[in-house]
Amino acid sequence: MNNHTLRAFYKGTCFPLILKNLSEGEWKACCKNWDDFIVDTMKDGISFKDIGDYATEQMDGFAKWLNNIQKEHPEWRTNPERNELERLCLTQFGMDLKKVQVLWYGDVYTLLKLKRIQNDDMNGWLGMSKIGNGVDVW
């Protein structure tokens, strides 16, 4: 799974930075962390419905924000200006770019896990792995 990249989509919007060179072990660790978050949140008395509602509300806000940015900077759909995106994340959310990216990927994972979205053309994962001289898309 080396040379593996992963994009996370929500309502047709992709986070502008992708996870690159992700190993299978790293991906499994991410999934375990997100699963643990769901379980810990439920232990605190929060229902699946409330977890899903919160993740949906957060993702709706992120997606609206990203769509507005991409209207102003269409070139960022394929080549985001990282320093400017970092500044915008800090200004809008009070979080650095990495934290917003982790939340985006984690929320997509959570919404898929809770069956609030389907892994389809508009939501979920698009993974690509380099195999020899070719690319496997999954």
Phi, psi and omega in degrees: 000008173293162186057036182254133175238152182221129175249144179242124182248145173219120181050041177083356180260132178253138174298136189291342175252134183256157173281125183240152177052041181276124178277164178299321178297319178295319179295316179298322178295319177299312181299319179297317178299317181291321176298315179300321178299315180299313181297314180298322179294320177294324178297333177279004176092012180264130185282163173306317181301313181294322177298313180296319178297316181295314180297321178296314180298317179296316181292323176301318178294314178299314183296317178300315179299312180295320179297320177296317178297316182291336172291320179285328183229073183302333180294341181288346178299327181245340183212076183293146175275102191302314182296319179291320177297321176300313180298318180295322177297316179297318181292313185283317190243351184069022180230151176284167184302318181298318180296317179296319178297317179298318178297317180301306181296319179296320179292320176299315178301312181298314181295324175293314182299320181274004179060033176274337173226160176255151173279095186220202183291341184250338185224152172103215190251146165231112181249148177223135178232136177279126180232107183060237178265004183244183179228132175259122178256131180222000000 
